Amino acid sequence: MPAYAGAVLAPPRKLMADELATVKLFNDNTASVVYITNLATRKDAFTLDVMQVPQGTGSGFIWDTEGHVVTNFHVIRRASDLRVTLSDQSVYAATVVGADPNKDVAVLRIDAPAAKLRPLPVGCSSDLLVGQKVFAIGNPFGLDHTLTTGVISGLQREITSVTRRPIQDVIQTDAAINPGNSGGPLLDSSGTLIGINTAIYSPSGASSGVGFAIPVDTVSGIVDQIISYGQVTRPALNLAFAPEQLVEQLGISGVLVLEVNPSGAAAKAGLRPTSRDSFGRLLLGDIITAIDGKPVQSGSDLYKILDKCKVGQTVDVRVLRGDDEVSVLVTLDGLSG
């Protein structure tokens, strides 16, 4: 067809070097990113027929050629059944190998041919720098694979998991992370996994320029434990503490021990729970103020310190017992879940 008179023909498209690198990164890694559908069982109110309906979707990525898929715990939460769609649109039923709700990580397994499984190369998050480029691949809103780019805008951030426990050392990025991106990979410019996209700081739930990813150094340890043992074991004092609102009302600084597991670490070491005397009056238990010299002012502080300890490690717990400050040596239990 002849060109219109006076029309200017555009020259063949030429991409800049950084654009070519981004296109290559996307093409090289989309086969490793999967789409996860969370199905719930519902009963029809009129026919009483039982059926499965989607109650949520998210992303995930292939961890190894054994069929393990890593995603966020909140993506698979309350699922009665799970489906994983690979990049070639083949769909597989998935089983849950294990999960760590405290860190929002879950591991699934699909029975797919090894030839279809392309694991992502696992990197390191300890040497990341603010300002370096990052790339998020996922399936936002149930669309086909999409890529968003940005930079690391902050490190060592903290977000809260679905169990209300803190997730530390989180990566903050301005790469757009929408609901369907949850569970997908955050990659560096070499296409190496550096984190799992997990949350957005936005009242509406849509991307507002602040996204977060769980660092791969945290993820790797969790995934290895789940694949090997089906669960994650963490150091614990094996006690229950009072809500922070109650502690504030009482004018207390520290963590008030409410209950101790009779066979747990805290009870064995002699930590005292809150109780009532024969007249029904409340007797406050020990108030934890420090562990190994690190101050404890809230439950979040307690969890942060314990996350850096090991099962079987003995720690020095400083408590306020009445008017006295007491030091108690506690050998930490292993708590699964």
Buried (B, 14 or more C-beta within 10 A) or exposed (E): EEEEEEEEEEEEEEEEEEEEBBEEBBEEBBBBBBBBBBBBEEEEEEEEEEEBEEBBBBBBBBBBBEBBBBBBBBBBBEBEEBBBBBBEEEEBEBEBBBBBBBBBBBBBBBEBEEEBBBBBEBBBBEEBEEEEBBBBBBBBEEEEBBBBBBBBBEBEBEBEBEBEBBBBBBBBBBBBBBBBBBBBBBBBBEBBBBBBBBBBBBEEEEBBBBBBBBBBBBBBBBBEBBBEEEEBEBBBBBBEBBEBEEBEEEEBEBBBBBBBBEEBBBBBBBBBBBEEEEEEEEEBBBBBBBBEEEEBBBBBBBBBBBBEBEBEEEBEBBBBBEEEEBEBEBEBBBBEE
